[in-house]
Amino acid sequence: MEVDEILRKYSLSRDTAAQYIDAITRMNQTETAERLDVSRDTINRYKNAFQKMDSKERLLLISTLLQEELLQQAAKTGNQ
């Protein structure tokens, strides 16, 4: 299964999912909602979607989105 298929299956946006993964590991739901400039309902929807995923889907999504974020950060650092 591809990452885009997982995102479609659970009606998640790629950008918000990546930001959610990053923020929720460091903040509570209210802080995450404020950081992402979305409602707490949106954060709850993402939380519930991640809970519904099987472990393979969740691991693939998290690892892929984090790898993309790391590559973007590395590219920004390399351009400075």
C-alpha positions as CSV (number, residue, x, y, z in Angstrom):
1,M,0.0,0.0,0.0
2,E,1.2,3.5,-0.9
3,V,1.3,6.5,1.4
4,D,-1.1,8.4,-0.8
5,E,-3.6,5.5,-0.6
6,I,-3.5,5.5,3.2
7,L,-4.0,9.3,3.3
8,R,-7.0,8.9,0.9
9,K,-8.4,5.9,2.8
10,Y,-8.5,8.0,6.1
11,S,-9.3,11.4,4.4
12,L,-6.1,13.0,5.6
13,S,-4.0,15.7,4.0
14,R,-0.3,14.9,3.5
15,D,0.8,18.3,4.9
16,T,-1.4,18.3,8.0
17,A,-0.5,14.6,8.7
18,A,3.2,15.5,8.6
19,Q,2.7,18.5,10.9
20,Y,0.4,16.4,13.2
21,I,3.1,13.7,13.6
22,D,5.8,16.2,14.4
23,A,3.7,18.3,16.8
24,I,1.8,15.6,18.7
25,T,5.0,14.0,19.8
26,R,6.0,17.2,21.6
27,M,2.7,18.8,22.6
28,N,-0.8,18.0,23.9
29,Q,-3.8,18.1,21.6
30,T,-4.7,21.8,22.3
31,E,-1.2,23.0,21.7
32,T,-1.0,20.9,18.5
33,A,-4.2,22.4,17.2
34,E,-2.9,25.9,18.0
35,R,0.5,25.1,16.3
36,L,-1.2,23.8,13.2
37,D,-3.9,26.5,13.2
38,V,-6.7,23.9,13.1
39,S,-9.5,23.1,15.4
40,R,-9.2,20.5,18.2
41,D,-11.9,18.6,16.3
42,T,-9.4,18.2,13.4
43,I,-6.7,17.0,15.8
44,N,-9.2,14.5,17.2
45,R,-10.0,13.3,13.7
46,Y,-6.4,12.8,12.9
47,K,-5.8,11.0,16.3
48,N,-8.8,8.7,15.6
49,A,-7.6,8.0,12.0
50,F,-4.1,7.0,13.3
51,Q,-5.8,4.7,15.9
52,K,-7.8,3.0,13.2
53,M,-4.8,2.3,11.0
54,D,-3.2,-1.1,11.2
55,S,0.5,-1.0,12.3
56,K,1.9,-1.4,8.8
57,E,-0.2,1.6,7.6
58,R,0.8,3.7,10.5
59,L,4.5,2.9,10.3
60,L,4.6,3.5,6.6
61,L,2.9,6.8,6.9
62,I,5.0,8.1,9.8
63,S,8.3,6.9,8.4
64,T,7.6,8.3,4.9
65,L,6.4,11.7,6.1
66,L,9.2,12.1,8.6
67,Q,11.8,11.1,6.0
68,E,10.3,13.8,3.6
69,E,10.5,16.4,6.4
70,L,14.2,15.5,7.2
71,L,15.1,15.7,3.5
72,Q,13.4,19.2,3.3
73,Q,15.3,20.3,6.4
74,A,18.6,19.0,5.1
75,A,18.0,20.8,1.8
76,K,17.3,24.1,3.6
77,T,20.4,23.6,5.7
78,G,22.5,22.9,2.6
79,N,21.3,26.0,0.9
80,Q,22.4,28.3,3.8
